[in-house]
């Protein structure tokens, strides 16, 4: 018997016992925090899994199967042209209107295909941070100067964070270069333009299915919002045609898989969730039963889902318990947060960065939250710090990043974002307050 191991078990049992013994069940704050955790998890499941994460998993799985590893290494690898690699990674968010969790499968996909740590983490930060809709909404609601500062800061952050990550872990990057230098893809591939249209159709479905409602019921953004499901359906038809023409799926399989979604769309009208789920189920059935490359695609997507989803839901529950939903509070009262960000000191900016980093913000929700905090006396510096740290990070996001790149790299990545957001907030607050 190993007494060292037995003492560890005893210590764990003792800690669990003490926590349960003194659990403050019945107190208003604790019970409210439990409810907030469940409310946030329910809201997350309803609003972000079907339309956001499921398409992202399929895209990430497709990257792993259909994108040549040599191409990823050439354009995003550790030896790739820095201007091209960081240029592409730093503006990716203008196309992908995603949150800090939806970007994770895509990040895992390109990283595992050989992308360098620097470009991959630049992509990881920029994906949710440089959402063009969020930046426009920030400028309209919170002021033009804050919108411009957010846009410029996010682009600069993604490049600087990526370069610093590459520099800090340069020894590991060198090892990656050594192991990927002679990578040769043996599988035959279809023409680049066919793969490009395949990915464009999937990314289009992801973007337009999640197109947020703008505050102004006029103009091009609202017009796109009004037609979002028509656009998404059109892209879905194009996606089905691509699977038949270029991916060797039988036409009758694709038709049978699509038919339930079409019939439910006609029957339910303005209720897109159920038809969308039916389409996902149909796609899963025909790809999972295929013995060729589309079967590999489903398997890769499923592997990512199994790894990422449990960590996301655990993180959402913890974030909801500690900080509550947007507009509500968990075990940490929201008034505490408001009282600590009322000036442009280093402490206020650091606190705003840390809270933003751990709290979960869905796409576009950070703007109305900040509008309320600014009205309650929040300084402009902490507002920018939260905008730069919040959308790109969250506790669920950190748990998944750790599973992909490890604990040390995750700590460094989060620390860089928090420190840079703090410094940016201090500078901005002293210039524009």
Legacy VTK file of the C-alpha trace (Angstrom):
# vtk DataFile Version 3.0
C-alpha trace
ASCII
DATASET POLYDATA
POINTS 433 float
0.000 0.000 0.000
1.306 3.435 -0.950
0.732 5.637 2.101
1.560 8.762 0.138
-1.276 8.028 -2.290
-3.647 7.136 0.567
-2.915 10.423 2.352
-3.757 12.309 -0.838
-7.075 10.491 -1.069
-7.806 11.234 2.595
-6.955 14.917 2.108
-9.287 15.112 -0.889
-12.108 13.465 1.061
-11.525 15.880 3.958
-11.624 18.952 1.686
-14.843 17.782 0.012
-16.386 17.076 3.430
-15.503 20.530 4.786
-16.888 22.231 1.662
-20.151 20.292 1.920
-20.351 20.824 5.704
-20.151 24.600 5.386
-21.986 24.914 2.063
-24.111 28.083 2.388
-27.248 26.502 0.939
-30.289 28.608 1.735
-28.546 31.960 1.671
-29.923 34.291 -0.981
-26.605 35.032 -2.682
-25.539 31.379 -2.945
-28.917 30.126 -4.155
-29.089 32.957 -6.679
-25.606 32.075 -7.941
-26.669 28.440 -8.461
-29.692 29.598 -10.449
-27.564 32.001 -12.480
-25.173 29.169 -13.369
-28.083 27.052 -14.625
-29.689 30.022 -16.403
-26.440 30.820 -18.206
-25.927 27.169 -19.186
-29.505 26.969 -20.514
-29.107 30.244 -22.429
-25.779 29.087 -23.836
-27.262 25.775 -24.968
-30.213 27.499 -26.633
-28.370 30.352 -28.298
-24.865 29.134 -29.126
-24.577 25.382 -29.553
-26.796 24.646 -32.568
-26.163 27.713 -34.733
-22.596 28.495 -33.585
-20.665 25.501 -32.337
-22.098 22.753 -34.541
-21.176 24.511 -37.828
-17.795 25.402 -36.300
-17.118 21.735 -35.491
-17.902 20.704 -39.065
-15.639 23.460 -40.430
-12.826 22.475 -38.076
-13.217 18.813 -39.002
-13.093 19.751 -42.678
-9.856 21.700 -42.086
-8.313 18.582 -40.555
-9.344 16.327 -43.455
-9.606 18.417 -46.621
-6.935 21.101 -46.166
-3.455 19.948 -47.089
-1.120 20.092 -44.094
1.644 21.415 -46.318
-0.566 24.384 -47.264
-1.266 25.243 -43.612
2.466 25.037 -42.850
3.307 27.136 -45.909
0.967 30.027 -45.071
0.551 29.817 -41.271
3.476 27.687 -40.127
6.353 28.807 -37.933
8.505 29.460 -41.033
5.775 31.148 -43.063
6.156 34.715 -44.273
5.394 36.758 -41.154
3.573 39.519 -43.001
1.239 37.070 -44.738
0.687 34.778 -41.742
-0.070 37.500 -39.209
-1.902 39.621 -41.765
-4.383 36.829 -42.471
-4.715 35.829 -38.813
-5.173 39.373 -37.503
-8.147 40.284 -39.714
-9.960 36.951 -39.633
-12.542 38.308 -37.213
-13.918 40.700 -39.816
-15.251 37.611 -41.616
-16.031 35.327 -38.676
-18.707 36.905 -36.486
-18.090 34.440 -33.661
-17.688 34.458 -29.886
-14.756 33.284 -27.761
-16.098 29.718 -27.697
-17.084 29.283 -31.339
-13.547 30.170 -32.473
-12.083 27.246 -30.493
-12.789 24.360 -32.902
-11.376 26.432 -35.770
-8.264 27.280 -33.752
-7.768 23.627 -32.790
-8.188 22.600 -36.422
-5.500 24.869 -37.873
-3.117 24.341 -34.948
-3.228 20.564 -35.315
-2.652 20.854 -39.050
0.674 22.564 -38.444
-0.020 26.278 -37.978
2.675 28.013 -35.955
1.858 28.961 -32.376
2.161 32.677 -33.179
-0.242 32.813 -36.166
-2.605 30.335 -34.464
-2.912 32.421 -31.282
-3.237 35.607 -33.357
-6.178 33.922 -35.095
-7.542 32.750 -31.732
-7.571 36.312 -30.395
-8.723 38.106 -33.538
-11.618 35.775 -34.392
-14.030 37.096 -31.748
-12.261 40.414 -31.045
-12.445 41.986 -34.521
-16.084 41.230 -35.229
-17.033 43.986 -37.677
-20.635 44.118 -36.439
-19.513 44.485 -32.820
-17.086 47.257 -33.709
-19.760 49.177 -35.639
-22.209 48.730 -32.767
-19.553 49.924 -30.312
-18.999 53.087 -32.353
-22.725 53.796 -32.670
-23.685 53.128 -29.042
-20.545 53.940 -27.038
-18.973 56.573 -29.262
-16.845 56.757 -32.388
-13.542 57.143 -30.526
-14.138 53.980 -28.460
-15.150 52.057 -31.589
-11.975 53.107 -33.423
-9.825 52.369 -30.364
-11.367 48.904 -30.120
-10.770 48.128 -33.806
-7.165 49.347 -33.847
-6.368 47.798 -30.477
-7.773 44.395 -31.463
-5.804 44.202 -34.731
-2.593 45.317 -33.004
-3.208 42.967 -30.067
-3.600 39.906 -32.257
-0.273 40.529 -34.006
1.643 41.443 -30.839
0.208 38.540 -28.825
1.044 36.121 -31.627
4.607 37.424 -31.999
5.218 37.321 -28.252
3.822 33.778 -27.963
6.127 32.711 -30.782
9.071 34.436 -29.077
8.419 33.039 -25.592
8.063 29.474 -26.901
10.599 29.773 -29.731
12.396 26.552 -28.708
9.190 24.575 -29.110
8.506 26.388 -32.373
11.927 25.271 -33.621
11.054 21.672 -32.767
7.799 22.044 -34.682
9.709 23.345 -37.694
12.013 20.331 -37.548
9.128 17.855 -37.457
7.113 19.529 -40.226
9.875 20.475 -42.648
9.561 17.329 -44.714
5.785 16.891 -44.490
4.402 15.547 -47.740
0.667 15.052 -48.303
0.052 11.791 -50.121
-3.704 12.050 -50.564
-5.088 13.357 -53.811
-6.954 16.609 -53.586
-9.601 18.314 -55.648
-8.852 21.690 -57.239
-8.277 24.571 -54.838
-11.300 26.519 -56.087
-13.625 23.602 -55.260
-12.309 23.359 -51.701
-12.549 27.142 -51.409
-16.236 27.160 -52.386
-16.858 24.277 -49.990
-15.436 26.266 -47.086
-17.102 29.513 -48.206
-20.500 27.810 -48.101
-19.925 26.485 -44.563
-18.470 29.736 -43.225
-21.372 31.602 -44.841
-23.869 29.366 -43.051
-22.062 29.999 -39.744
-21.938 33.771 -40.248
-25.462 34.402 -41.509
-27.194 31.965 -39.161
-25.731 34.020 -36.299
-26.214 37.476 -37.830
-27.301 39.701 -34.940
-30.195 42.126 -35.040
-28.845 45.708 -35.299
-30.265 48.421 -33.071
-31.190 50.599 -36.076
-34.076 49.038 -38.080
-32.767 50.599 -41.309
-29.776 50.301 -43.609
-27.795 47.436 -45.060
-27.094 45.614 -41.784
-30.788 45.372 -40.967
-31.572 44.329 -44.540
-29.101 41.471 -44.212
-30.622 40.546 -40.858
-34.111 40.468 -42.393
-32.899 38.106 -45.124
-30.518 36.043 -42.952
-32.457 32.782 -43.178
-33.067 33.148 -46.902
-29.317 33.650 -47.369
-28.534 30.737 -45.031
-30.952 28.456 -46.909
-29.436 29.425 -50.263
-25.968 28.619 -48.936
-27.329 25.320 -47.621
-28.573 24.385 -51.098
-25.184 25.308 -52.583
-23.468 23.234 -49.874
-25.635 20.211 -50.726
-24.824 20.581 -54.432
-21.089 20.733 -53.630
-21.309 17.495 -51.634
-22.930 15.754 -54.601
-20.727 17.170 -57.354
-17.283 17.162 -55.743
-17.394 14.942 -52.650
-18.889 11.824 -54.228
-21.995 11.621 -52.054
-24.964 10.078 -53.895
-27.607 12.589 -54.897
-30.446 10.567 -53.408
-28.646 10.408 -50.033
-28.260 14.174 -49.911
-31.883 14.696 -50.999
-33.212 12.280 -48.367
-31.030 13.905 -45.697
-32.222 17.392 -46.694
-35.921 16.575 -47.111
-36.885 16.693 -43.387
-35.278 20.140 -43.048
-37.114 21.427 -46.126
-40.501 20.066 -44.976
-40.032 21.444 -41.454
-39.090 24.860 -42.876
-42.335 24.938 -44.865
-44.377 23.722 -41.894
-42.845 25.916 -39.186
-42.149 29.096 -41.160
-40.255 31.485 -38.915
-38.934 28.809 -36.513
-35.503 27.960 -37.945
-34.066 25.960 -35.024
-35.828 22.646 -35.677
-35.172 22.612 -39.469
-31.528 23.508 -38.798
-31.206 20.601 -36.352
-32.850 18.286 -38.894
-30.296 19.386 -41.485
-27.416 18.743 -39.086
-28.770 15.280 -38.238
-29.162 14.447 -41.923
-25.610 15.596 -42.700
-24.287 13.591 -39.750
-26.058 10.419 -40.910
-24.812 10.481 -44.504
-21.231 11.426 -43.561
-20.861 9.078 -40.572
-21.976 6.087 -42.645
-19.643 6.909 -45.547
-16.467 4.837 -45.809
-14.473 7.501 -47.641
-13.200 11.001 -46.926
-16.559 12.395 -45.788
-16.597 9.655 -43.137
-13.183 10.902 -41.981
-14.638 14.425 -41.945
-17.447 13.423 -39.584
-15.055 11.465 -37.352
-12.705 14.441 -37.066
-15.591 16.802 -36.271
-16.942 14.403 -33.656
-13.536 14.030 -31.997
-13.305 17.815 -31.593
-16.850 17.986 -30.207
-16.105 15.312 -27.607
-13.011 17.173 -26.462
-14.408 20.705 -26.417
-18.102 20.571 -25.440
-17.733 19.118 -21.900
-15.095 21.723 -21.016
-17.243 24.522 -22.409
-20.295 23.573 -20.377
-18.244 23.160 -17.185
-16.723 26.591 -17.782
-20.117 28.176 -18.486
-21.519 26.801 -15.216
-18.555 28.125 -13.219
-18.672 31.522 -14.952
-22.422 31.778 -14.345
-22.008 30.873 -10.676
-19.260 33.442 -10.103
-20.348 36.348 -12.320
-23.890 35.565 -13.456
-25.498 36.312 -16.793
-25.263 39.648 -18.624
-27.365 42.047 -16.579
-27.498 39.729 -13.546
-24.977 38.747 -10.893
-23.766 35.501 -9.381
-21.966 34.956 -6.106
-19.934 38.110 -6.889
-22.389 41.056 -6.842
-22.290 43.234 -9.972
-22.158 46.390 -7.827
-18.720 45.307 -6.619
-17.540 45.263 -10.208
-19.037 48.690 -10.927
-17.452 50.235 -7.828
-13.963 49.044 -8.776
-13.854 50.448 -12.314
-14.881 54.040 -11.709
-11.559 55.670 -12.581
-8.647 55.208 -14.973
-6.104 53.892 -12.497
-3.962 50.857 -13.232
-5.951 48.888 -10.656
-9.302 49.746 -12.255
-8.059 48.815 -15.723
-6.467 45.598 -14.488
-9.647 44.618 -12.676
-11.748 45.316 -15.786
-9.351 43.210 -17.869
-9.476 40.275 -15.453
-13.272 40.364 -15.120
-13.601 40.618 -18.894
-11.209 37.712 -19.371
-13.157 35.345 -17.103
-16.729 36.421 -17.856
-18.516 34.921 -20.851
-19.727 37.425 -23.468
-21.825 36.233 -26.381
-21.306 38.089 -29.660
-22.520 41.734 -29.377
-23.668 41.421 -25.728
-20.621 43.263 -24.416
-21.885 46.566 -25.886
-25.160 46.908 -23.911
-23.394 45.645 -20.784
-20.749 48.348 -21.127
-23.404 50.942 -21.881
-24.941 50.195 -18.482
-21.574 50.208 -16.699
-20.559 53.521 -18.302
-23.865 54.963 -17.177
-23.094 53.759 -13.661
-19.765 55.606 -13.648
-17.286 53.251 -15.286
-14.183 54.998 -16.635
-13.435 55.016 -20.349
-10.106 53.286 -19.832
-11.586 50.249 -18.054
-14.324 50.174 -20.710
-11.724 49.734 -23.459
-9.787 47.227 -21.328
-12.905 45.122 -20.944
-13.676 45.384 -24.673
-10.192 44.164 -25.574
-10.043 41.297 -23.055
-13.690 40.239 -22.761
-14.878 39.093 -26.193
-11.648 37.172 -26.925
-11.440 35.293 -23.593
-13.728 33.561 -21.126
-13.354 30.848 -18.513
-14.871 28.173 -20.808
-12.545 29.377 -23.565
-9.472 29.040 -21.300
-10.312 25.465 -20.317
-10.446 24.405 -23.957
-7.305 26.332 -24.964
-5.432 24.499 -22.198
-6.526 21.145 -23.638
-5.151 22.149 -27.059
-1.855 23.921 -26.308
-1.166 23.040 -22.665
-1.193 24.872 -19.337
1.955 26.998 -19.723
1.029 28.397 -23.111
-2.518 29.115 -21.952
-1.293 31.018 -18.884
1.085 33.082 -21.016
-1.600 33.788 -23.638
-4.182 34.901 -21.057
-1.587 36.965 -19.169
-0.499 38.770 -22.348
-4.084 39.672 -23.217
-4.843 40.915 -19.692
-1.630 42.967 -19.414
-1.992 44.529 -22.857
-5.670 45.326 -22.249
-4.705 46.988 -18.960
-1.979 49.113 -20.552
-4.258 50.097 -23.432
-7.007 51.083 -21.017
-4.671 53.255 -18.955
-3.350 55.078 -22.047
-6.795 55.537 -23.603
-8.402 56.626 -20.348
-5.796 59.305 -19.690
-6.043 60.607 -23.268
-9.833 60.714 -23.692
-11.479 60.808 -20.268
LINES 1 434
433 0 1 2 3 4 5 6 7 8 9 10 11 12 13 14 15 16 17 18 19 20 21 22 23 24 25 26 27 28 29 30 31 32 33 34 35 36 37 38 39 40 41 42 43 44 45 46 47 48 49 50 51 52 53 54 55 56 57 58 59 60 61 62 63 64 65 66 67 68 69 70 71 72 73 74 75 76 77 78 79 80 81 82 83 84 85 86 87 88 89 90 91 92 93 94 95 96 97 98 99 100 101 102 103 104 105 106 107 108 109 110 111 112 113 114 115 116 117 118 119 120 121 122 123 124 125 126 127 128 129 130 131 132 133 134 135 136 137 138 139 140 141 142 143 144 145 146 147 148 149 150 151 152 153 154 155 156 157 158 159 160 161 162 163 164 165 166 167 168 169 170 171 172 173 174 175 176 177 178 179 180 181 182 183 184 185 186 187 188 189 190 191 192 193 194 195 196 197 198 199 200 201 202 203 204 205 206 207 208 209 210 211 212 213 214 215 216 217 218 219 220 221 222 223 224 225 226 227 228 229 230 231 232 233 234 235 236 237 238 239 240 241 242 243 244 245 246 247 248 249 250 251 252 253 254 255 256 257 258 259 260 261 262 263 264 265 266 267 268 269 270 271 272 273 274 275 276 277 278 279 280 281 282 283 284 285 286 287 288 289 290 291 292 293 294 295 296 297 298 299 300 301 302 303 304 305 306 307 308 309 310 311 312 313 314 315 316 317 318 319 320 321 322 323 324 325 326 327 328 329 330 331 332 333 334 335 336 337 338 339 340 341 342 343 344 345 346 347 348 349 350 351 352 353 354 355 356 357 358 359 360 361 362 363 364 365 366 367 368 369 370 371 372 373 374 375 376 377 378 379 380 381 382 383 384 385 386 387 388 389 390 391 392 393 394 395 396 397 398 399 400 401 402 403 404 405 406 407 408 409 410 411 412 413 414 415 416 417 418 419 420 421 422 423 424 425 426 427 428 429 430 431 432
